[in-house]
């Protein structure tokens, strides 16, 4: 493993993760809206396994139990043999003829241990249903669902969205994926181990991400009928304009199911599937989570134009029947990106020509995840790290831009000399960064200064009230 110094460069991304970037039962009862030491894992004073931040609702506001982190990571794993999603392809390469069947099989696979979250939420926990959470981000988690701020959308990003929207995310690792989490963090979370491919996920690993919107129906008409939950957070909306920590309603509107499947995806090793809420789909709320699309590579051979019509992609497939709003924020050239994923910049400037771009699709699921490595010399988006109040990008389609749209194996780092973390954006950009912040040193003082500068950029570059 590299010396700790190699991790320090990652700190610059701590405050920019939201660009791109629940268990609610247990015995952790709140006191009357006050911080309490009981909310931390007192055996882990550094905060590796902190359940959530210390701002909690009173029993009068919320009487059920609060989020408890699932971190008893397995030390062994059972190989996944002949998985259902591969069977769904009937021995054929993934294509426009079978990708929906592939996605549906993944949805069915996770359903038994996911559906209780929606049907009996107060009795659902990650641990109870075999899921695990990432360490070191407890201070960012709100107390009820255990979600943290993901991406958001400024007003008018969608035709139907008239105010700034914030997205909340909850990531779940199945037992096979959690084996790798345990290899990185061990039982204490006190060291980061990346030696001997420790960060490489085993075949059949499944990672699920739920995304929730804080703008609900009728303020956002496309959320009509979506299942809603409560979070305890500070972000005001037109529906709930109160300031400070309040009980706030959020709507479930996106689910990503990511699987390590090198047979289907021999170049990158991963298949990304995104489901979105469709109020017009028949059936239950679960049935209304319909396929938006799947991707297993970034189509480096397709140099897409900025606007449609786009040339056909070989490694992304989009469901033409997906709801219209969900396709308004697809990534560069129509590459897969969900409505919670931040792949479109309302305003950006070409670093070479100064040209102003509006509503620039500049990312994708996999391009955003591709810089996941031990230290980040490269930004999440195809451009340099922000140093001013303007987002500057490389010329779309240029060699610099195209570095973000490659089909790298999970063992290949974005930057030479780094340690690849197998496309795990959450672990690299959330957990490792938080770990580094908790272990400051004189060596990273400059990097902390740079992080503060990027934070100022984020605040000045948008009117969105979720930058707080």
N, C-alpha and C positions, 0 to 999 in steps of 0.2 A: 504493500500500500504506500502511496505517496505520503510524504510528510504533510502535517496539517496545513502547512503553508499553501499547498496546492489547492486546498479547499477555499482559501480566503477570498479568491477572486470571485467566488460565487455570490458574495454578499451584495454586490451591485445589483443583483436581480431581486433581492428580497422585496423591494418596494415596487417592482414593475411586473410581478407575476400576473396581476389582474389584467394586463393587456390581452393576453391571448386567451397565461393564467395566467348512523343515528340509532345510533341506538339511543332510545329515550326511555329506557327503563333501567332498573337497578336499585340500589339502596342509597343513592346519593341525593338525599332530600334537601331542598333549599331552605334557607332561613328567610326572614322577612326582607327580601330584596337587598341584602347586604352581602359583602364579600365575606367568605369564611375559609379558613385554612383547610377545612375538611374537603373542600372542592379540589384540592390538589392531591396527587399521589405522594404522601409524605415520605414514602420510602425512596422516592426519586427526587431529591431536592433540586436537581437541575431542571426539572420540568419535562423530561423526555416523555413521560406517560401522564402528563397533566390531562385531565378529562376535558376541561373547557375553561374559558376565562371566568373570572370571579364575579362578574356581574350576572346575577341570577334573579328570576322572578320570585315574588313572594308566593306563599301557598295560596293566598287569595287570588293571585293572578294565574297561577298554574299549579294544580294540585298533584299532578303525576310526577314520576321520577325523572331525573335529568340524564343527560347523555353520559355513558360510561365507555371509555376507550377499550377496545379489544386488542390486546397486545401480547397475548401468550402465544407468540409465533411458533409454529411447529418446527421441530428439528429434523424431521423426516418428511418425505412426501410419497404418495402413491402415484406411480406413473399413470397417465391418462391413456387408455388403450381404446382405439376405434371409436372416437368421440362422435356424438350424434351430429355435430355440425359438418364433419367430414362426410358422414353417411349421406347427408342431405344433398351432396354434390353428385352422388351416384357415379363416383369414379371419374368425373369430368373436372377440368379446370373451372374455377369460379368465373362466372360470366353473367351477362344480362339475362340468361335463361334460368339461372339457378341461385343467384345471390339472395333473392328474397327468401327462398327456402333455407339457405344458410343462416340468414339473420333470424328467421322464425325459430330455427332449431336452437340457436343461442338463447333467444328469449324464453323458450320453453325450458331450457336447461337451468336457467337461473331462477325461474318462476317459483319453485317450491320454497326456496329460502329468501325470496324477495317479496312475494305477495303478502306475507304476514305484516310487513312494514306498512302496507296500505290498508289491509283489512283489520288489523288489530294492533295499531301502532303503539299504544301505551304498554303493551306486553312484548314488544319486539326489541331485541338487542342484537347487536352485531355478533357477539359471542354465542348467544343462544342458537343462532341460525348459521353458524360456521363461517362468519366473515371476520375480517381483521382490518384495523385502521392503521394509518401511518403515524409514527411518533413525532414529537417535537412541535406540533402545531396547536397544542391545547390553548395557548394564549390567543389564537385566532378563531377558535371555535365558539359559536354562540351555544348557550347552555342547554337548549331543548333538543333540537335535532342533531346537534354536533356538527352543523355545517359551518363552512367559512366562506368568505366572499370569494367568488370566482371572477368571472367576467361580468360586464354589464353592457348595456346599450344606451347611448344617448338618445334623446327624443328624436323622432323621425328617422331612426335607423330602419324601422319598418314602416310601411305605409299606415299601419293601424296603431302605431305607438306614438303617443303625443307627450310623453314625459320621460325623464331619465329613468332607466330601469336597472336594478341591481340583480345579479345572479348569485345564488348560494349553491355550494357544491358539497356533496358527501361522497367520498371514495371508499369502495369496499374491495378488499382482496380476498379471493377464495383461498382455501387451504394450500393449494399448490403454489399459487402466487405468493402467499404469505411465507412460505418456506424461504423464498429469496429475501423478503423483508427481514426475516430473522437472521439470515446470513449476513446482512448488512449491519444490523443493529444489535444482534445478540439478545440476551435477556434483560439487559440493563439500559440499553440505548445510550451508553456513555462514550462509545467510540464508533467511528464509521469505518467499516471494513469493506474495501473494494478490491482486495487482493484475490488473485486466482479466479477471476470471473465471478466473484460473489454476487455482483449486481445483475447477472444474467438470469432471466427467468426460465423455468423449466417448461417443456412442451405441455400444452394443455392448461397453462395458467390463465385464469379469467379474472379480469378487473372490471368492476362496474362503477359507473359514476352517475349519481342522480343530480339533476339541476333543477332549481326552483326559481321562479320569478317573483320579485316583490311588487310587481304591478299586475293586478288581477282584473278579472271581469267585474264591472263593465268598463273600467278605465282602459283595459286592453281587451277589445272585443273577442280576439281569437282564443282567449282563455276561458270562454264560457263553458261551464260544466267541468272544468279541470278540478282535480282533487286538491284541496288546500290544507295547509298545516300552519302551525304557529312557530315562530322563532322569536327570540328575545334579542332585539338589536336596536340600533340608533337611527337607521336611515329613514327619513320621512318620505312620504309619498302624498299625492293629492288625496288619496283615500284615507290616509292616516298621517296628517301633517305634524303630529306632536313630535317634539324634539326629545333627545335623550333616550335612554333604554326604555322600550315599550314592548308589549306583546304585539307582534306584527304578523299579518297573514301573507303567506307565499303560496304560489301555485306550482305544482309539479308539471314540468313541460318538456324535459329532455332526459333521455337515458342513453348512456354510452356503454356498450359491452365490448370489451377489448380482449382478444384471445391470442395467445402465443400458438401459432399454427404454421410451422415452417413448411409443411406439406402444401398447404394452400398458398402460402406466401413465401416462397423460397428465397427471395431477395432480402426482404426486411425482417421476416419472421413473424410479423404481426398482421392481424386483420382488425380493422376498426369498424364497428357498426354503430350507427346513431339512429335512435328512435325519437320521435317527436309527438307532441300532443296534437290530435286532430279532432276538433269538436264535432265534426260531421261524420266521423267514423262510427259504425254501429257497435253496440255492445257496452261492456263495462269500461271503467276508466283504464284498466289494463289493456283492454282491446283497443282503446283509442290511442295507445302509444304505437304508432305505425312507423314502418321503416322510412327514414329519410335517405339513407344510402350506406354504402360500404366502401372502404378503400384499403388497399394493401401495399401501396407504394405511391410515390409522388410524381409519377410520369415525367422523369427527367428528359425523355425524348420528345416531349410536347412543349413547345415554346408558345404559350397561349397569348392571345391578344387581351387587351384590357376590358373589352366589352364583347358581348355576344354578337354574332354566333361564334361559339367556341368549337375548335376541332375536337373530335372524339377522343376521350381519354381511355387508356388501356388498363388503368389501375384504380379508377374510381367509377362507381356506378351510382346514379341518383335515381330515386323513385319518382317518376313523372307524376304519380298520384299523391305525393306528399303535399300537405297543405301549403298554400302559396307563401305564407309568412316565413316558413322554415327554409325556403329556397332563396329568400332575399339576401341571406348572409352566407351563401356558399363562398368557398375560397377562390384562390387564383384560378382562372380558367374553368370554374365550375368544380374544382376539387372539393372533397367532402369537408364541410364544416357546419356545425349546428348553430342554432340561434343563440346559444349561450357561449359560443366559442371565440368571439372577438376577432374574426378573420377579416373584417372590413373596417378600414379607417375612413372616417368621414372627411378628414383633411390630412394630406401628407405632401411632402415636398421632395422632389428629386435632388439628391445630394450633388449630382453632376451638372444638371441644367437649371435647377431652381424651379422647374415646372411644378405647378400646383395640381395635385390630384384630388378629386372629390369622390367619395364612396369607392375607395380603392380596395379591391379584393387582393389581399397581399399574403395570405397564409393558407393553411389547411391543417387538419388534425395532425398529420404526420410531420409536416414541416415545423410546426410549433413544438412537437415533442423531440425532434431530431437533435437539438443542442443539449440534450440531457447527458451531462458528463460531470466529472468531479469538480472541475473549475471552468467557469464560463467566460471564454474570451469573446463569445459571439452572442448577440442579442437574440431574443425570441423571434423577432420579425426580421425580414430581409433588409437590414440596414444597420448602421452603427448604433452604439448605445446613445440614447438621447443626452445632449449636453445643453439644450436650450428649451424654449417653450414650444418648439415646433418638432413634429415627427418627421425625420428625414429618412428616406429610403433609397436603396440603390435603384438604378433604372430597371424597370420591369423587363425581364427577359435577358438582362445582361449577364455576363459570367458571374459577377458578384452576387446578383439576385439569385441566380440558379443554384448557388451553393446550398440554399435552403430546400431545394427541390431535387434531392438525390435519393436513390434507393440504397441507403447504407444498411449493412447488417447491424444488429444490435450490439455487436462487439466492436464496431468501428466508431470512434469518437468523431464528433463534428470537427474538432480542431486537433491537429497532430500533437502528440505528446500528452494527451489527456486520457482519462479512463472513461470509456463509454458506460452509460447506465441503462442501456437497452430500452430506450424510448420512454423511460418512466419519468415523465415531466413532474408529477406530483412529488415523487421521492427526491428528485434532484433539486427542484425549484422551491419546494416547501420545506421538507424535513431537513435536508442537508443545510439549507440556508439558515433555518431557524437554529439548528445546532451551532453553526458558526457564530451567529449573533449572540448566542448564550455563552460563547467562549471567546470573548474579545481579547485582543492583545495589541501591543504596540505595533506589531507587524501589519495589522489590518486597519490601522487608524486612517490611512489614506483611502482605503476602500470604503470605510464608513462615511467619509466625507463625500465620496462619489455617490454613494447610495442616497445620501441626503439630497444631493443635487438632482438625482433622478426623481426622487419623491417630489421635489418642487416642480419639476417638469410635469409630472402627472397631475398635480393639483392645478397648475396654470393652464394646461392644455385642454381642459374640459370644464364645462359647467355642471357636470354630473355630480349629484350630491352624494353618491356612494364613494367618492374619493374622500375618505375621512380618516 
